[in-house]
């Protein structure tokens, strides 16, 4: 029902910025809660940020104050603005969607690599 495609990853120096995008297909994007997750090599996939269908946001402590999640429902697109990047932010970043609050995410993108050099 929903396909998600991330883009915008790449190589950036520590202290720099990067903006990730997630384009969603389907006719119900504006009704989905959306999230960003990341997975570093050899580690579990971790929560980064969430934005509800009404625009409320929630962040993990590790990125709070540095990252901003947003959405443009007219464009069916989710964003993650990443500032003050650290080497620890290096990971594959995934966007995800869920139709029902407080339940598991239903759809996942393929991921985009973010590498932060020291």
C-alpha positions in Angstrom: 0.0 0.0 0.0 2.9 2.4 0.8 6.3 2.4 -0.7 9.1 4.6 0.9 12.2 5.7 -0.8 15.0 7.5 1.1 17.5 9.9 -0.4 20.0 12.5 0.6 22.6 10.4 2.3 26.3 10.9 1.7 29.6 11.8 3.2 29.9 14.8 5.4 32.5 16.2 7.8 31.9 16.3 11.5 30.0 19.5 12.4 28.4 19.6 9.0 24.8 19.3 8.0 22.8 17.0 5.8 19.1 16.7 4.9 17.4 13.3 4.3 14.2 12.9 2.3 11.7 10.1 2.2 9.2 10.0 -0.7 6.1 8.0 0.0 3.7 6.5 -2.5 0.1 6.1 -1.9 -3.0 8.1 -1.3 -3.0 8.2 2.5 0.4 9.7 3.4 -1.1 12.5 5.5 -2.8 10.0 7.7 0.4 8.1 8.7 2.7 8.7 11.5 6.3 8.8 10.2 9.6 8.0 11.8 13.3 7.9 11.1 15.5 5.1 12.4 19.2 4.3 11.9 21.4 1.3 12.1 25.2 1.4 12.5 27.4 -1.5 11.4 27.1 -4.4 13.9 24.4 -2.6 16.0 20.6 -2.7 16.4 18.3 -0.4 14.5 17.6 2.5 16.8 14.8 5.1 16.9 15.8 8.6 15.8 12.7 10.8 15.5 8.9 10.6 14.9 6.3 13.0 13.5 2.6 12.4 13.9 0.0 13.1 11.2 -0.8 16.3 13.0 2.8 17.4 13.1 3.8 16.7 16.7 7.4 15.5 17.0 9.5 13.3 19.3 13.2 12.8 19.3 15.7 10.4 20.8 18.0 12.1 23.4 21.0 11.5 21.2 19.8 13.7 18.4 17.6 16.2 20.3 18.6 19.8 19.5 20.6 18.7 16.4 18.1 17.0 14.2 14.7 18.2 13.0 12.0 15.9 11.6 9.3 17.5 9.3 6.8 16.5 6.6 5.2 18.1 3.6 1.9 16.3 3.0 1.4 18.0 -0.3 4.6 16.4 -1.6 4.2 13.1 0.2 7.6 13.7 1.7 9.2 13.2 5.1 12.5 15.1 6.0 15.2 14.8 8.5 17.4 17.9 8.8 20.7 16.9 10.5 23.0 19.5 11.9 26.1 19.4 14.0 26.8 15.9 12.8 29.1 13.6 14.8 31.0 10.5 13.8 28.5 8.6 16.0 25.7 9.6 13.6 27.2 7.4 10.9 24.6 4.8 10.0 22.1 3.6 7.4 19.0 5.8 7.9 15.6 4.4 7.3 12.2 6.1 7.1 9.1 4.2 8.3 5.3 4.7 8.3 2.5 3.5 10.5 -1.2 3.9 10.1 -2.2 3.4 13.7 -0.7 5.4 16.7 1.0 3.4 19.4 1.5 0.3 17.1 4.4 -1.0 15.1 5.5 0.7 12.0 4.0 -1.0 8.9 6.3 0.1 6.1 10.0 0.7 5.7 12.3 2.2 3.1 15.4 0.7 1.8 17.7 3.0 3.7 20.3 5.6 2.8 23.9 5.7 4.0 25.1 8.6 6.1 28.9 8.7 6.8 30.3 11.4 9.1 34.1 11.8 8.9 36.2 13.1 11.8 
